[in-house]
Amino acid sequence: MPETETAVAPASPSPATSDGPNLGPGSESWLETILPFPVPIPEPLRALLDAGGPVMLILAGMSVVALTIVLIKLWQFARLRADGAERIEGALDDWQAGRQREAAEQLARARNPLARIVRTAMLGSLNANDPAALREEVERLAGRLLAALRSHLRGLEVIASLSPLLGLLGTVIGMIDAFRALEAAGNQVDPSVLSGGIWVALLTTAAGLSVAIPSVVALTWLERLLEGVTRRLEDQVTRVFTGGLRLDEPIVSVQQPVAASGISDAI
């Protein structure tokens, strides 16, 4: 029996050593304490989160929020082009041609938010409302639509400007930890300790820039789309209000100089 116990004893720590090369028991302790429930994270991403520390988890959350905002904005702008974009132009052509009732009826079935605003301007003009009050109502509806399109862009701007700073903060914290480990080593300095701490520290800076650069590109693109929608809406509403203007070339009729001929006959 003693021989069997001594033979089994060295084999008992083998499961712990087999798990060692993956992540190690201490490397995922901060993830277990922060996450309230176990989350299935891919192994490469888990290794980056473990190496970068809690700052990497914050940056990962910010990237998810930025991606969600971009998808919501793309869905909102797609609605402005999907249904009724060509119908608005056709209705405006009918409106300027004098077929005002037909133009308003064309936009009655459109679900495009821009079509609703243009139809409101048409119906208000047909019912002979006060022009100043009608313009205020159209501006109110347009302002509400543009505010919905502009929503959450400030959050994307905050993510784009804050993520590099968070990455730099993680780098500074990682460098502090690396130099503390170097100091604790004393005379037995191992260059691998310092080099390993430096690349782990720079990992958060790279992650911060990886979140910031796409966020800036998406923010600039969405702002350009918003400017285009604003100009298009202003143009469409203005065409409704100026639909009764006559902008053709004036027809000049050539008249005979009656008075001059009378004077010559009298002479």
BAFI-483211 format. One record per residue (C-alpha): residue in three letters; residue number from 1; x, y, z. Coordinates in Angstrom, 3 decimals, always signed. Example, Ala and Ser with C-alpha at 12.3 -4.5 7.8 and 13.67 -1.06 7.14 Angstrom:
! residues 2
    aa     i         px         py         pz
   ALA     1    +12.300     -4.500     +7.800
   SER     2    +13.670     -1.060     +7.140
! end
This chain:
! residues 267
    aa     i         px         py         pz
   MET     1     +0.000     +0.000     +0.000
   PRO     2     +2.691     +2.630     +0.698
   GLU     3     +4.218     +1.917     -2.687
   THR     4     +0.922     +2.463     -4.467
   GLU     5     +0.358     +5.699     -2.576
   THR     6     +3.750     +7.013     -3.590
   ALA     7     +3.090     +5.983     -7.176
   VAL     8     -0.259     +7.767     -7.320
   ALA     9     +0.904    +10.907     -5.566
   PRO    10     +3.054    +12.327     -8.390
   ALA    11     +0.248    +11.695    -10.915
   SER    12     -2.328    +13.801     -9.032
   PRO    13     -1.046    +17.286    -10.018
   SER    14     -0.970    +16.332    -13.742
   PRO    15     -4.438    +17.819    -14.510
   ALA    16     -3.347    +21.144    -13.087
   THR    17     -0.207    +21.125    -15.170
   SER    18     -2.165    +20.173    -18.282
   ASP    19     -4.362    +23.254    -17.826
   GLY    20     -1.368    +25.473    -17.288
   PRO    21     -0.408    +26.259    -20.890
   ASN    22     -3.926    +27.439    -21.769
   LEU    23     -4.527    +30.410    -19.476
   GLY    24     -3.500    +29.445    -15.984
   PRO    25     -5.702    +29.663    -12.891
   GLY    26     -4.675    +33.194    -11.975
   SER    27     -4.936    +34.756    -15.419
   GLU    28     -8.717    +34.530    -15.625
   SER    29     -9.427    +35.484    -12.023
   TRP    30    -10.238    +39.113    -12.827
   LEU    31    -12.638    +38.029    -15.582
   GLU    32    -14.435    +35.738    -13.163
   THR    33    -14.786    +38.509    -10.607
   ILE    34    -16.045    +41.137    -13.095
   LEU    35    -18.426    +39.031    -15.183
   PRO    36    -21.524    +38.061    -13.168
   PHE    37    -22.002    +34.843    -15.153
   PRO    38    -19.732    +32.738    -17.365
   VAL    39    -19.629    +34.090    -20.911
   PRO    40    -18.450    +31.916    -23.822
   ILE    41    -15.502    +33.933    -25.147
   PRO    42    -13.277    +32.625    -27.959
   GLU    43     -9.852    +31.554    -26.820
   PRO    44     -7.801    +34.207    -28.732
   LEU    45    -10.060    +37.002    -27.481
   ARG    46     -9.916    +35.668    -23.938
   ALA    47     -6.113    +35.618    -24.122
   LEU    48     -6.073    +39.288    -25.232
   LEU    49     -8.480    +40.279    -22.465
   ASP    50     -6.402    +38.451    -19.894
   ALA    51     -3.201    +40.076    -21.112
   GLY    52     -4.599    +43.613    -21.370
   GLY    53     -6.468    +43.654    -18.087
   PRO    54     -9.789    +45.384    -17.303
   VAL    55     -9.024    +48.224    -19.738
   MET    56     -9.297    +45.732    -22.598
   LEU    57    -12.734    +44.691    -21.363
   ILE    58    -13.858    +48.342    -21.298
   LEU    59    -12.569    +48.874    -24.837
   ALA    60    -14.325    +45.714    -26.011
   GLY    61    -17.592    +46.987    -24.554
   MET    62    -17.101    +50.370    -26.224
   SER    63    -16.512    +48.676    -29.572
   VAL    64    -19.796    +46.779    -29.206
   VAL    65    -21.650    +50.004    -28.378
   ALA    66    -20.074    +51.806    -31.358
   LEU    67    -21.033    +48.978    -33.714
   THR    68    -24.608    +49.024    -32.386
   ILE    69    -24.896    +52.789    -32.972
   VAL    70    -23.592    +52.467    -36.529
   LEU    71    -26.068    +49.679    -37.346
   ILE    72    -28.991    +51.689    -35.945
   LYS    73    -27.988    +54.755    -37.958
   LEU    74    -27.642    +52.710    -41.148
   TRP    75    -31.147    +51.325    -40.628
   GLN    76    -32.551    +54.838    -40.130
   PHE    77    -30.896    +56.249    -43.238
   ALA    78    -31.923    +53.183    -45.264
   ARG    79    -35.564    +53.931    -44.460
   LEU    80    -35.194    +57.347    -46.110
   ARG    81    -34.107    +55.735    -49.388
   ALA    82    -36.066    +52.497    -49.445
   ASP    83    -39.693    +53.626    -49.681
   GLY    84    -40.916    +56.742    -51.452
   ALA    85    -37.653    +58.359    -52.601
   GLU    86    -38.664    +58.375    -56.286
   ARG    87    -42.295    +58.976    -55.378
   ILE    88    -41.420    +62.291    -53.751
   GLU    89    -39.735    +63.553    -56.907
   GLY    90    -42.696    +62.495    -59.039
   ALA    91    -45.125    +64.190    -56.671
   LEU    92    -43.091    +67.390    -56.728
   ASP    93    -43.107    +67.374    -60.527
   ASP    94    -46.898    +67.049    -60.491
   TRP    95    -47.142    +69.809    -57.896
   GLN    96    -45.126    +72.242    -59.975
   ALA    97    -47.102    +71.268    -63.076
   GLY    98    -50.358    +72.288    -61.393
   ARG    99    -51.653    +68.808    -60.500
   GLN   100    -51.639    +69.506    -56.785
   ARG   101    -54.334    +67.061    -55.656
   GLU   102    -52.693    +64.207    -57.522
   ALA   103    -49.331    +65.107    -55.992
   ALA   104    -50.707    +64.958    -52.437
   GLU   105    -52.443    +61.643    -53.132
   GLN   106    -49.203    +60.107    -54.407
   LEU   107    -47.520    +60.676    -51.049
   ALA   108    -50.474    +59.373    -48.990
   ARG   109    -49.294    +55.758    -49.275
   ALA   110    -45.581    +56.424    -48.747
   ARG   111    -44.029    +55.387    -45.444
   ASN   112    -40.933    +57.498    -45.965
   PRO   113    -40.593    +60.127    -43.188
   LEU   114    -39.513    +62.707    -45.768
   ALA   115    -42.661    +62.016    -47.795
   ARG   116    -44.830    +62.709    -44.763
   ILE   117    -43.235    +66.098    -44.220
   VAL   118    -43.564    +67.043    -47.893
   ARG   119    -47.213    +65.921    -47.896
   THR   120    -47.886    +68.046    -44.818
   ALA   121    -46.557    +71.079    -46.664
   MET   122    -48.740    +70.232    -49.680
   LEU   123    -51.917    +69.761    -47.658
   GLY   124    -51.283    +72.948    -45.728
   SER   125    -50.871    +74.885    -48.961
   LEU   126    -54.015    +73.369    -50.470
   ASN   127    -56.105    +74.280    -47.413
   ALA   128    -54.939    +77.917    -47.621
   ASN   129    -53.467    +78.014    -44.119
   ASP   130    -51.420    +80.850    -42.749
   PRO   131    -48.044    +80.594    -44.555
   ALA   132    -46.064    +81.541    -41.439
   ALA   133    -47.865    +78.982    -39.252
   LEU   134    -47.515    +76.325    -41.946
   ARG   135    -43.777    +76.913    -42.214
   GLU   136    -43.402    +76.626    -38.438
   GLU   137    -45.264    +73.308    -38.435
   VAL   138    -43.128    +71.943    -41.273
   GLU   139    -39.974    +73.114    -39.503
   ARG   140    -41.147    +71.387    -36.315
   LEU   141    -41.671    +68.068    -38.120
   ALA   142    -38.366    +68.390    -39.958
   GLY   143    -36.532    +69.240    -36.737
   ARG   144    -37.964    +66.181    -35.016
   LEU   145    -36.856    +63.938    -37.880
   LEU   146    -33.355    +65.410    -38.001
   ALA   147    -33.043    +65.122    -34.213
   ALA   148    -33.862    +61.409    -34.465
   LEU   149    -31.219    +60.996    -37.173
   ARG   150    -28.702    +62.969    -35.097
   SER   151    -29.328    +60.958    -31.926
   HIS   152    -26.520    +58.801    -30.523
   LEU   153    -23.943    +60.469    -32.772
   ARG   154    -22.588    +62.261    -29.711
   GLY   155    -22.057    +58.875    -28.055
   LEU   156    -20.097    +57.692    -31.078
   GLU   157    -18.027    +60.867    -30.888
   VAL   158    -17.292    +60.236    -27.189
   ILE   159    -16.187    +56.672    -27.964
   ALA   160    -13.931    +57.889    -30.774
   SER   161    -12.218    +60.429    -28.519
   LEU   162    -12.139    +58.408    -25.293
   SER   163    -10.903    +55.022    -26.510
   PRO   164     -7.328    +56.211    -27.348
   LEU   165     -7.076    +57.768    -23.895
   LEU   166     -8.211    +54.527    -22.272
   GLY   167     -5.663    +52.614    -24.319
   LEU   168     -2.950    +55.009    -23.204
   LEU   169     -4.068    +54.607    -19.603
   GLY   170     -3.783    +50.832    -19.906
   THR   171     -0.305    +51.240    -21.382
   VAL   172     +0.826    +53.431    -18.497
   ILE   173     -0.567    +50.964    -15.955
   GLY   174     +1.145    +48.070    -17.744
   MET   175     +4.477    +49.915    -17.814
   ILE   176     +4.191    +50.626    -14.100
   ASP   177     +3.579    +46.943    -13.403
   ALA   178     +6.516    +45.959    -15.632
   PHE   179     +8.945    +48.275    -13.860
   ARG   180     +7.663    +47.171    -10.459
   ALA   181     +8.368    +43.560    -11.421
   LEU   182    +11.806    +44.647    -12.635
   GLU   183    +12.480    +46.371     -9.329
   ALA   184    +11.300    +43.351     -7.359
   ALA   185    +13.740    +41.149     -9.270
   GLY   186    +16.635    +43.086     -7.797
   ASN   187    +20.042    +42.022     -9.057
   GLN   188    +18.619    +38.994    -10.842
   VAL   189    +17.146    +40.979    -13.708
   ASP   190    +15.577    +39.004    -16.529
   PRO   191    +15.153    +41.002    -19.777
   SER   192    +12.168    +38.871    -20.704
   VAL   193    +10.258    +40.293    -17.724
   LEU   194    +10.636    +43.845    -19.035
   SER   195    +10.004    +42.976    -22.677
   GLY   196     +6.936    +40.918    -21.811
   GLY   197     +5.529    +43.745    -19.711
   ILE   198     +6.117    +46.285    -22.490
   TRP   199     +4.267    +44.375    -25.217
   VAL   200     +1.386    +43.663    -22.856
   ALA   201     +1.245    +47.375    -22.007
   LEU   202     +1.263    +48.426    -25.664
   LEU   203     -1.565    +46.002    -26.360
   THR   204     -4.127    +48.363    -24.813
   THR   205     -2.921    +51.291    -26.944
   ALA   206     -3.364    +49.212    -30.085
   ALA   207     -6.837    +48.180    -28.929
   GLY   208     -7.791    +51.796    -28.210
   LEU   209     -6.689    +52.920    -31.658
   SER   210     -8.495    +49.982    -33.244
   VAL   211    -11.722    +51.198    -31.664
   ALA   212    -11.137    +54.919    -32.296
   ILE   213    -10.197    +54.854    -35.992
   PRO   214    -13.328    +53.041    -37.282
   SER   215    -15.478    +55.153    -34.961
   VAL   216    -14.091    +58.389    -36.430
   VAL   217    -14.606    +57.113    -39.978
   ALA   218    -18.190    +56.026    -39.227
   LEU   219    -18.964    +59.308    -37.459
   THR   220    -17.710    +61.397    -40.385
   TRP   221    -19.662    +59.296    -42.871
   LEU   222    -22.894    +59.497    -40.861
   GLU   223    -22.553    +63.264    -40.495
   ARG   224    -22.170    +63.586    -44.268
   LEU   225    -25.324    +61.503    -44.735
   LEU   226    -27.161    +63.732    -42.275
   GLU   227    -26.078    +66.851    -44.148
   GLY   228    -27.322    +65.332    -47.407
   VAL   229    -30.729    +64.516    -45.896
   THR   230    -31.006    +68.054    -44.500
   ARG   231    -30.254    +69.661    -47.866
   ARG   232    -32.635    +67.321    -49.692
   LEU   233    -35.470    +68.016    -47.251
   GLU   234    -34.964    +71.784    -47.485
   ASP   235    -35.025    +71.572    -51.276
   GLN   236    -38.207    +69.487    -51.355
   VAL   237    -40.141    +71.690    -48.935
   THR   238    -39.027    +74.852    -50.730
   ARG   239    -40.285    +73.425    -54.027
   VAL   240    -43.692    +72.922    -52.429
   PHE   241    -43.907    +76.503    -51.169
   THR   242    -42.686    +77.961    -54.460
   GLY   243    -44.794    +75.690    -56.675
   GLY   244    -47.076    +78.523    -57.833
   LEU   245    -44.307    +80.749    -59.109
   ARG   246    -44.107    +81.397    -62.829
   LEU   247    -40.496    +81.251    -63.919
   ASP   248    -40.969    +81.074    -67.697
   GLU   249    -39.713    +83.609    -70.145
   PRO   250    -42.130    +86.540    -70.430
   ILE   251    -43.872    +86.784    -73.806
   VAL   252    -43.306    +90.236    -75.269
   SER   253    -46.032    +91.233    -77.730
   VAL   254    -45.019    +93.546    -80.554
   GLN   255    -47.541    +96.384    -80.858
   GLN   256    -47.859    +98.908    -83.619
   PRO   257    -47.029   +102.457    -82.636
   VAL   258    -50.586   +103.765    -82.969
   ALA   259    -49.891   +107.166    -81.518
   ALA   260    -46.908   +107.800    -83.756
   SER   261    -48.836   +106.830    -86.879
   GLY   262    -51.678   +109.149    -85.902
   ILE   263    -49.323   +112.036    -85.482
   SER   264    -47.721   +111.390    -88.880
   ASP   265    -51.140   +111.295    -90.581
   ALA   266    -52.116   +114.553    -88.951
   ILE   267    -48.989   +116.157    -90.258
! end
